[in-house]
């Protein structure tokens, strides 16, 4: 028995010190990060035993330090390799603030701030505060709980646009809780009112834009009263993202020619 215990003990010592030493650490899915900085932050070193480190603690540390990481998995590949498998968030909206641009996901996590270039297709959002927030933190907590309301409005808007097939939204202002504003094709300022009935409003608005508005027109469209099948149009021009109305042209109502079910109108309230 003593001999057996000695042999087992010696085998365990050899296993922990010689046979399972790490010779290589590889990173899969580094994306915007450098593999070397991921490895350094993990604390895993060549020569360390493959069984001695705490994989769960390393995963948590990397998720905390690198805001774009949505998931980390540490894999031991016997006998001498560790693989760090990373999954990253893709920005879903850009926030405009004093120092430049910030990128977020729609759940509210702040991925990056201080960017200078807006990626193609990413909606630009105004009206959400970044005061006191750093990358990795969540909007809507701490000093800015009102951000949570605006994030909900943004999610409703983007989801409704996708459902009804409205063209991609590129510029939206959520500063007024009761009036969502957005710019379409850098030529039409659109006012939607509150988030109530967004699917109906966008469907009706899309019909008006496609059939009643010139492809080159610059104007404002007030769709807050769309439940009454009416959109108020005002002529003007867009300058630097701002709408300047033509004071010589009074606003007028545009009504779609198609009939709308009364129950659908009631549900839009």
C-alpha positions in Angstrom: 0.0 0.0 0.0 2.8 2.4 0.9 4.5 1.6 -2.4 1.3 2.2 -4.3 0.7 5.5 -2.6 4.3 6.5 -3.4 3.9 5.6 -7.0 0.6 7.5 -7.3 2.1 10.6 -5.5 5.1 10.6 -7.7 2.9 10.3 -10.8 0.8 13.2 -9.7 3.8 15.3 -9.1 5.2 14.5 -12.5 1.8 15.2 -14.1 1.5 18.6 -12.5 5.1 19.7 -13.1 6.5 18.1 -16.2 4.0 16.3 -18.5 1.3 19.0 -18.8 3.2 22.2 -19.1 1.7 24.8 -21.4 3.7 25.3 -24.5 1.3 27.5 -26.6 -1.6 29.9 -25.9 -3.8 30.6 -29.0 -6.6 33.1 -29.4 -9.6 32.5 -31.7 -11.9 35.4 -32.6 -9.7 38.3 -31.4 -11.5 40.6 -33.8 -10.7 44.3 -32.9 -8.3 43.2 -30.1 -4.7 42.0 -30.5 -4.1 38.3 -29.5 -1.1 39.4 -27.4 -3.1 41.7 -25.2 -5.8 39.1 -24.7 -3.2 36.5 -23.6 -1.4 39.0 -21.3 -4.7 40.0 -19.6 -5.6 36.3 -19.1 -2.5 35.8 -17.0 -1.8 32.4 -18.6 1.9 31.8 -19.2 4.0 29.3 -21.1 5.5 26.8 -18.7 2.5 26.9 -16.4 0.7 23.6 -15.7 -2.3 23.0 -17.9 -4.5 22.1 -14.9 -3.6 24.7 -12.4 -5.3 27.9 -13.6 -9.0 28.8 -12.9 -10.7 28.9 -16.3 -13.9 30.5 -14.9 -11.9 33.4 -13.3 -10.0 34.0 -16.5 -13.2 34.2 -18.5 -14.8 36.7 -16.1 -11.7 38.8 -16.1 -11.5 39.1 -19.8 -15.2 39.9 -20.1 -14.7 42.7 -17.6 -11.6 44.2 -19.2 -12.7 44.1 -22.9 -16.2 45.7 -23.5 -16.7 44.2 -27.0 -16.4 40.6 -25.7 -19.8 39.0 -25.3 -18.5 35.5 -24.4 -15.1 33.9 -23.5 -14.4 30.2 -23.4 -11.1 28.8 -22.1 -10.3 25.4 -23.7 -7.5 23.1 -22.5 -6.2 21.2 -25.4 -4.1 18.3 -24.0 -1.3 17.9 -23.6 0.3 21.4 -24.1 -2.1 24.0 -25.5 -4.7 26.5 -24.2 -7.2 28.1 -26.6 -9.1 31.3 -25.7 -12.2 31.4 -27.8 -13.8 34.8 -28.0 -17.2 36.0 -29.2 -17.7 39.8 -29.8 -20.6 42.2 -29.9 -21.4 44.1 -33.0 -22.4 47.7 -32.5 -26.1 48.2 -33.1 -26.3 52.0 -32.7 -24.0 55.1 -32.5 -24.7 57.8 -30.0 -23.7 61.4 -30.8 -22.2 63.4 -27.9 -19.8 66.3 -27.3 -16.6 64.4 -27.8 -17.6 62.3 -30.8 -19.4 59.0 -31.2 -20.1 56.1 -28.9 -21.2 52.6 -29.9 -23.7 50.6 -28.0 -25.8 47.4 -28.3 -29.6 47.8 -28.0 -29.6 46.2 -24.5 -27.7 49.3 -23.4 -24.1 48.2 -23.0 -21.6 50.9 -23.9 -18.9 49.3 -26.1 -16.8 52.3 -27.1 -16.7 56.1 -26.8 -14.5 58.6 -28.6 -14.9 57.2 -32.1 -14.7 59.7 -35.0 -16.1 57.6 -37.9 -19.6 56.3 -38.2 -19.7 52.8 -39.7 -22.0 52.4 -42.8 -25.6 51.4 -41.9 -25.3 52.1 -38.2 -28.1 54.3 -36.9 -27.0 57.6 -35.4 -29.0 58.4 -32.2 -29.4 61.6 -30.2 -30.9 62.1 -26.9 -29.3 59.4 -24.8 -26.9 60.6 -22.1 -23.4 59.3 -21.6 -22.6 61.3 -18.5 -20.3 59.4 -16.1 -20.3 56.3 -18.2 -17.3 54.3 -19.3 -17.1 51.4 -21.9 -18.3 48.2 -20.4 -21.0 49.9 -18.3 -24.7 49.8 -19.0 -26.8 52.9 -20.0 -29.9 53.5 -17.9 -28.3 52.8 -14.6 -26.7 55.1 -11.9 -27.2 58.8 -12.6 -29.1 58.4 -15.9 -32.2 56.1 -15.4 -34.1 58.0 -18.1 -31.8 56.4 -20.6 -33.7 53.1 -20.1 -36.9 54.7 -21.4 -35.1 56.0 -24.5 -33.4 52.6 -25.1 -36.9 51.0 -25.1 -38.1 53.6 -27.5 -35.1 52.9 -29.8 -35.7 49.2 -29.7 -39.4 49.6 -30.5 -38.6 51.9 -33.4 -36.0 49.7 -35.0 -38.0 46.5 -34.5 -41.1 48.2 -36.0 -39.2 49.4 -39.0 -37.9 45.9 -39.7 -41.3 44.3 -39.3 -43.0 46.6 -41.8 -40.1 46.9 -44.2 -39.4 50.6 -43.7 -36.1 51.7 -45.2 -33.1 51.5 -42.8 -33.2 54.2 -40.2 -29.9 56.2 -40.1 -30.6 59.2 -37.9 -33.0 59.4 -34.9 -33.5 61.9 -32.1 -35.1 60.6 -28.8 -34.7 63.8 -26.8 -38.4 64.4 -26.6 -40.1 61.4 -24.9 -43.4 62.2 -26.6 -42.0 62.9 -30.1 -39.5 60.6 -31.8 -37.8 62.4 -34.7 -35.7 61.0 -37.5 -34.2 62.1 -40.7 -34.9 60.0 -43.8 -32.3 60.0 -46.7 -31.0 63.3 -45.4 -33.9 65.1 -47.0 -37.1 64.4 -44.9 -37.5 65.3 -41.3 -40.0 62.8 -39.8 -41.9 63.3 -36.5 -43.6 60.2 -35.1 -45.0 61.3 -31.8 -44.7 58.7 -29.0 -43.8 55.0 -29.6 -47.5 54.1 -29.5 -48.6 52.5 -32.8 -45.2 52.6 -34.4 -45.8 49.8 -36.8 -49.0 51.4 -38.2 -47.3 54.9 -38.4 -44.3 53.6 -40.3 -46.5 51.5 -42.7 -48.6 54.6 -43.5 -45.6 56.8 -43.7 -43.8 54.5 -46.0 -46.9 54.5 -48.3 -46.9 58.3 -48.3 -43.2 58.6 -49.0 -43.3 56.1 -51.9 -46.4 57.4 -53.5 -47.1 61.0 -52.5 -43.7 62.6 -52.0 -41.2 63.4 -54.8 -37.9 61.4 -54.6 -36.0 64.7 -54.4 -38.3 66.6 -52.1 -37.0 68.2 -48.9 -39.7 68.5 -46.3 -40.9 67.7 -42.8 -43.6 65.0 -42.3 -45.5 65.0 -39.1 -46.9 61.4 -38.7 -47.9 61.8 -35.0 -51.6 61.9 -36.2 -51.2 58.9 -38.6 -54.0 57.0 -36.8 -56.4 59.4 -38.5 -54.7 58.6 -41.9 -53.2 62.0 -42.0 -49.6 63.3 -42.3 -48.8 67.0 -42.1 -46.2 68.0 -44.7 -44.3 71.2 -44.6 -42.0 72.3 -47.4 -38.5 73.5 -46.7 -34.9 72.3 -46.9 -32.4 70.3 -44.9 -29.1 72.1 -44.0 -26.5 70.2 -42.0 -29.1 67.8 -40.7 -31.4 70.6 -39.6 -34.8 71.3 -41.3 -35.4 75.0 -42.3 -39.1 75.5 -43.1 -40.3 77.6 -46.1 -42.3 80.3 -44.3 -44.0 81.1 -47.6 -45.5 77.7 -47.9 -48.1 76.7 -45.3 -48.2 73.1 -44.0 -50.9 70.8 -45.5 -52.3 67.4 -44.8 -51.6 64.3 -46.9 -54.0 61.4 -46.8 -53.3 58.0 -48.3 -55.8 56.8 -50.9 -56.1 53.3 -49.6 -58.8 52.4 -47.0 -57.6 51.5 -43.5 -59.4 49.1 -41.2 -61.0 50.9 -38.3 -59.9 48.3 -35.8 -56.3 48.7 -37.0 -56.6 52.5 -36.4 -57.9 51.9 -32.8 -55.0 49.5 -32.1 -52.6 52.3 -33.2 -53.6 54.4 -30.2 
